[in-house]
């Protein structure tokens, strides 16, 4: 089986949130077999910065749904949405 790379837009619920701590919480929330390859940051507005982790998951793991659900349950997250998906 192959692997899937998904770039996910993660919006924090506040501009005051510690992005490094939030990134660590995202990494610890990953389902088994998934890993974060890199994390980009993008200024959105009014001091709010979105995180864009690129997550690698096995193709047979059912896609990115479990990653999205786990990320959405992390404390300090306002929203989670898939930005890009591709096979690698």
Rosetta blueprint (number, residue, H / E / L):
1 X L
2 X L
3 X E
4 X E
5 X E
6 X E
7 X E
8 X E
9 X E
10 X E
11 X E
12 X E
13 X L
14 X L
15 X L
16 X L
17 X L
18 X L
19 X H
20 X H
21 X H
22 X H
23 X H
24 X H
25 X H
26 X H
27 X H
28 X H
29 X L
30 X L
31 X L
32 X L
33 X L
34 X L
35 X E
36 X E
37 X E
38 X E
39 X E
40 X E
41 X E
42 X E
43 X E
44 X E
45 X E
46 X L
47 X L
48 X E
49 X E
50 X E
51 X E
52 X E
53 X E
54 X E
55 X E
56 X E
57 X E
58 X E
59 X H
60 X H
61 X H
62 X L
63 X L
64 X L
65 X H
66 X H
67 X H
68 X H
69 X H
70 X H
71 X H
72 X H
73 X L
74 X L
75 X L
76 X L
77 X E
78 X E
79 X E
80 X E
81 X E
82 X E
83 X E
84 X E
85 X E
86 X E
87 X E
88 X L
